[in-house]
Amino acid sequence: MAELATTRLSSKGQVVIPEDVRQRLGLKPGVQFVVVGEGDVVILKTISPPSMKDFDGLVSKIRSQARRAGVKPVDVAAAVKKVRAK
């Protein structure tokens, strides 16, 4: 089990992740996190983009589901235009 480390919440709501934890996890400046809070627990989960292979697989799956649902490219374009107009 990893050693425990402590940190503090600043008046601006910032938390410093201790250097040894950053190094162990390979965290670099600019990395983004999803933050989940429940009771007295706060969880930070790094957000990482999928690989191109995984992304292509997701796109293929979505296209297949859209075809089965009867969604056409013109429907998608209209939905995008409607959202961008807001």
Backbone as a printed PyTorch tensor [residue, N CA C, xyz], in Angstrom:
tensor([[[  0.8470,  -1.1880,   0.0000],
         [  0.0000,   0.0000,   0.0000],
         [  0.8900,   1.2480,   0.0000]],

        [[  0.4810,   2.2620,  -0.7150],
         [  1.2560,   3.4930,  -0.8160],
         [  1.2240,   4.2480,   0.5090]],

        [[  2.2740,   5.0260,   0.7390],
         [  2.3140,   5.8580,   1.9400],
         [  1.2540,   6.9380,   1.8480]],

        [[  0.7420,   7.3270,   3.0220],
         [ -0.2590,   8.3880,   3.0550],
         [  0.4190,   9.7410,   2.9610]],

        [[ -0.2760,  10.6830,   2.3880],
         [  0.2040,  12.0590,   2.3040],
         [ -0.9740,  12.9550,   2.6560]],

        [[ -0.6910,  14.1540,   3.1100],
         [ -1.7580,  15.0910,   3.4250],
         [ -1.5790,  16.3550,   2.6060]],

        [[ -2.6650,  17.0790,   2.4750],
         [ -2.6500,  18.3520,   1.7630],
         [ -3.7510,  19.2080,   2.3590]],

        [[ -3.8470,  20.4440,   1.9580],
         [ -4.8750,  21.3630,   2.4770],
         [ -5.6220,  22.0190,   1.3280]],

        [[ -6.8250,  22.4140,   1.6160],
         [ -7.6400,  23.1680,   0.6710],
         [ -7.3330,  24.6470,   0.8780]],

        [[ -6.9680,  25.3420,  -0.1990],
         [ -6.6550,  26.7720,  -0.0840],
         [ -7.9430,  27.5840,  -0.0270]],

        [[ -7.8020,  28.8660,   0.2670],
         [ -8.9690,  29.7560,   0.3070],
         [ -9.6140,  29.9060,  -1.0690]],

        [[ -8.8720,  29.5420,  -2.1250],
         [ -9.3930,  29.5960,  -3.4910],
         [ -9.9620,  28.2480,  -3.9280]],

        [[-10.0160,  27.2710,  -3.0200],
         [-10.5540,  25.9630,  -3.3560],
         [ -9.5640,  25.0570,  -4.0580]],

        [[ -8.2800,  25.3740,  -3.9960],
         [ -7.2560,  24.5880,  -4.6710],
         [ -6.6380,  23.5680,  -3.7210]],

        [[ -6.2910,  22.4160,  -4.2840],
         [ -5.6320,  21.3610,  -3.5280],
         [ -4.3500,  20.9960,  -4.2650]],

        [[ -3.2530,  20.9000,  -3.5390],
         [ -1.9830,  20.4870,  -4.1350],
         [ -1.8510,  18.9800,  -3.9560]],

        [[ -1.6250,  18.2830,  -5.0540],
         [ -1.3600,  16.8490,  -4.9840],
         [  0.1280,  16.7020,  -4.6800]],

        [[  0.4770,  16.0120,  -3.5800],
         [  1.8800,  15.9070,  -3.1970],
         [  2.7700,  15.3840,  -4.3310]],

        [[  3.9960,  15.8780,  -4.3650],
         [  4.9260,  15.5710,  -5.4490],
         [  5.1450,  14.0720,  -5.6370]],

        [[  5.3000,  13.3240,  -4.5410],
         [  5.5550,  11.8910,  -4.6970],
         [  4.3760,  11.1830,  -5.3450]],

        [[  3.1610,  11.6400,  -5.0560],
         [  1.9630,  11.0540,  -5.6830],
         [  1.9300,  11.4190,  -7.1640]],

        [[  2.2120,  12.6920,  -7.4830],
         [  2.2410,  13.1210,  -8.8950],
         [  3.2480,  12.3030,  -9.6880]],

        [[  4.4300,  12.1060,  -9.1140],
         [  5.4660,  11.3480,  -9.8130],
         [  5.0560,   9.8890,  -9.9940]],

        [[  4.5380,   9.2870,  -8.9370],
         [  4.1500,   7.8750,  -8.9990],
         [  3.0740,   7.6360, -10.0480]],

        [[  2.1480,   8.5960, -10.1680],
         [  1.0370,   8.4500, -11.1170],
         [  1.3390,   9.0580, -12.4850]],

        [[  2.4810,   9.7120, -12.6180],
         [  2.8410,  10.3180, -13.8990],
         [  1.9580,  11.5060, -14.2510]],

        [[  1.5120,  12.2600, -13.2480],
         [  0.6360,  13.4100, -13.4910],
         [  1.4600,  14.6110, -13.9260]],

        [[  1.0590,  15.2160, -15.0150],
         [  1.7530,  16.3730, -15.5730],
         [  0.8410,  17.5980, -15.4750]],

        [[  1.4160,  18.8090, -15.5150],
         [  0.5830,  20.0130, -15.4960],
         [ -0.4450,  19.9830, -16.6300]],

        [[ -1.6530,  20.3810, -16.3150],
         [ -2.7150,  20.4310, -17.3180],
         [ -3.6010,  19.2010, -17.3490]],

        [[ -3.2030,  18.1240, -16.6330],
         [ -4.0480,  16.9290, -16.6250],
         [ -5.4060,  17.2960, -16.0290]],

        [[ -6.4620,  16.7170, -16.5730],
         [ -7.8130,  17.0160, -16.0980],
         [ -8.3550,  15.8480, -15.2930]],

        [[ -9.2440,  16.1720, -14.3470],
         [ -9.8320,  15.1790, -13.4710],
         [-11.3440,  15.2900, -13.4520]],

        [[-11.9890,  14.1720, -13.2250],
         [-13.3920,  14.1490, -12.8350],
         [-13.3480,  14.1560, -11.3130]],

        [[-14.1910,  14.9600, -10.6780],
         [-14.2170,  15.0450,  -9.2220],
         [-15.5560,  14.5220,  -8.7260]],

        [[-15.4890,  13.5500,  -7.8110],
         [-16.6960,  12.9750,  -7.2310],
         [-16.6110,  13.1830,  -5.7260]],

        [[-17.6620,  13.7140,  -5.1310],
         [-17.6910,  13.9100,  -3.6930],
         [-18.9230,  13.2720,  -3.0900]],

        [[-18.7190,  12.5460,  -2.0180],
         [-19.8240,  11.8780,  -1.3260],
         [-19.4650,  11.8190,   0.1520]],

        [[-20.3120,  12.4050,   0.9910],
         [-20.0160,  12.4110,   2.4270],
         [-18.7030,  13.1320,   2.6730]],

        [[-17.7550,  12.4480,   3.3140],
         [-16.4540,  13.0720,   3.5720],
         [-15.3630,  12.5320,   2.6500]],

        [[-15.7840,  11.9590,   1.5060],
         [-14.8370,  11.3790,   0.5560],
         [-14.8170,  12.2030,  -0.7360]],

        [[-13.6220,  12.5200,  -1.2130],
         [-13.4450,  13.1940,  -2.5040],
         [-12.5430,  12.2960,  -3.3480]],

        [[-12.9990,  11.9910,  -4.5620],
         [-12.2160,  11.1480,  -5.4620],
         [-11.8670,  11.9590,  -6.6970]],

        [[-10.5900,  11.9360,  -7.0730],
         [-10.1310,  12.5570,  -8.3150],
         [ -9.7840,  11.4250,  -9.2700]],

        [[-10.3570,  11.4320, -10.4540],
         [-10.0810,  10.4240, -11.4790],
         [ -9.5870,  11.1450, -12.7140]],

        [[ -8.3910,  10.7750, -13.1830],
         [ -7.8650,  11.4480, -14.3710],
         [ -8.7520,  11.1480, -15.5760]],

        [[ -8.8460,  12.1330, -16.4310],
         [ -9.5790,  11.9910, -17.6880],
         [ -8.5350,  11.7660, -18.7660]],

        [[ -8.6510,  10.6660, -19.4610],
         [ -7.7160,  10.4180, -20.5470],
         [ -8.5050,  10.0770, -21.8070]],

        [[ -8.0930,  10.6580, -22.9260],
         [ -8.8120,  10.3780, -24.1680],
         [ -8.6000,   8.9250, -24.5950]],

        [[ -9.5700,   8.3580, -25.2790],
         [ -9.3920,   6.9810, -25.7520],
         [ -8.3460,   6.9380, -26.8640]],

        [[ -7.7640,   5.7730, -27.0590],
         [ -6.8270,   5.5990, -28.1730],
         [ -7.6220,   5.7280, -29.4710]],

        [[ -6.9510,   5.9530, -30.5720],
         [ -7.6490,   6.0610, -31.8630],
         [ -8.3760,   4.7620, -32.1910]],

        [[ -7.7790,   3.6370, -31.8420],
         [ -8.4220,   2.3480, -32.0920],
         [ -9.7270,   2.2390, -31.3020]],

        [[ -9.6850,   2.6200, -30.0130],
         [-10.8920,   2.5910, -29.1880],
         [-11.9280,   3.5870, -29.7060]],

        [[-11.4500,   4.7880, -30.0990],
         [-12.3530,   5.8170, -30.6110],
         [-13.0460,   5.3430, -31.8830]],

        [[-12.2740,   4.7530, -32.7990],
         [-12.8640,   4.2430, -34.0380],
         [-13.9070,   3.1670, -33.7430]],

        [[-13.6340,   2.3230, -32.7570],
         [-14.5930,   1.2970, -32.3620],
         [-15.8760,   1.9000, -31.8220]],

        [[-15.7500,   2.9610, -31.0180],
         [-16.9290,   3.6430, -30.4790],
         [-17.7500,   4.2740, -31.5950]],

        [[-17.0750,   4.9390, -32.5330],
         [-17.7680,   5.5840, -33.6530],
         [-18.5210,   4.5400, -34.4720]],

        [[-17.8840,   3.4220, -34.7330],
         [-18.5120,   2.3530, -35.4960],
         [-19.7610,   1.8320, -34.7880]],

        [[-19.6460,   1.6440, -33.4860],
         [-20.7800,   1.1580, -32.6920],
         [-21.9340,   2.1710, -32.7160]],

        [[-21.6110,   3.4400, -32.5590],
         [-22.6310,   4.4950, -32.5540],
         [-23.3250,   4.5730, -33.9150]],

        [[-22.5410,   4.5070, -34.9840],
         [-23.1330,   4.5580, -36.3300],
         [-24.0900,   3.3880, -36.5530]],

        [[-23.6930,   2.2210, -36.1010],
         [-24.5270,   1.0340, -36.2450],
         [-25.8410,   1.1970, -35.4800]],

        [[-25.7480,   1.6800, -34.2460],
         [-26.9550,   1.8950, -33.4450],
         [-27.8450,   2.9760, -34.0590]],

        [[-27.2380,   4.0220, -34.6110],
         [-28.0090,   5.1000, -35.2420],
         [-28.7490,   4.5680, -36.4730]],

        [[-28.0770,   3.7460, -37.2560],
         [-28.7330,   3.1620, -38.4430],
         [-29.9380,   2.3190, -38.0260]],

        [[-29.7480,   1.4830, -37.0010],
         [-30.8550,   0.6370, -36.5260],
         [-32.0230,   1.4690, -36.0070]],

        [[-31.7090,   2.6390, -35.4480],
         [-32.7500,   3.5160, -34.9160],
         [-33.3640,   4.3940, -35.9970]],

        [[-32.8240,   4.3410, -37.2090],
         [-33.3670,   5.1320, -38.3130],
         [-32.8810,   6.5650, -38.3580]],

        [[-31.8120,   6.8640, -37.6300],
         [-31.2570,   8.2180, -37.6320],
         [-30.4270,   8.3920, -38.8990]],

        [[-30.6920,   9.4850, -39.6110],
         [-29.9740,   9.7800, -40.8510],
         [-29.0090,  10.9430, -40.6210]],

        [[-27.9770,  11.0520, -41.4700],
         [-27.0280,  12.1630, -41.3260],
         [-27.7040,  13.5330, -41.3080]],

        [[-28.7750,  13.6900, -42.0700],
         [-29.4850,  14.9650, -42.0980],
         [-30.1190,  15.2550, -40.7300]],

        [[-30.5450,  14.2030, -40.0160],
         [-31.1150,  14.3800, -38.6710],
         [-30.0410,  14.8900, -37.7040]],

        [[-28.8430,  14.3320, -37.8150],
         [-27.7460,  14.7530, -36.9500],
         [-27.3840,  16.2050, -37.2380]],

        [[-27.2760,  16.5480, -38.5050],
         [-26.9410,  17.9260, -38.8820],
         [-27.9840,  18.9000, -38.3570]],

        [[-29.2450,  18.5330, -38.4230],
         [-30.3140,  19.4120, -37.9280],
         [-30.2290,  19.5610, -36.4240]],

        [[-29.9220,  18.4840, -35.7250],
         [-29.7950,  18.5660, -34.2600],
         [-28.6210,  19.4350, -33.8510]],

        [[-27.5020,  19.3130, -34.5650],
         [-26.3280,  20.1340, -34.2690],
         [-26.6500,  21.5990, -34.5230]],

        [[-27.3070,  21.8890, -35.6340],
         [-27.6680,  23.2740, -35.9710],
         [-28.5840,  23.8590, -34.9180]],

        [[-29.5380,  23.0710, -34.4260],
         [-30.4770,  23.5420, -33.4020],
         [-29.7480,  23.8680, -32.0960]],

        [[-28.8290,  23.0150, -31.6940],
         [-28.0820,  23.2380, -30.4520],
         [-27.1680,  24.4430, -30.5940]],

        [[-26.5200,  24.5730, -31.7310],
         [-25.5960,  25.7160, -31.9210],
         [-26.3330,  27.0450, -31.9770]],

        [[-27.6120,  27.0100, -32.3420],
         [-28.3950,  28.2470, -32.4170],
         [-28.7780,  28.7800, -31.0500]],

        [[-28.7030,  27.9290, -30.0330],
         [-29.0910,  28.3630, -28.6720],
         [-28.0950,  29.2760, -28.0420]]])
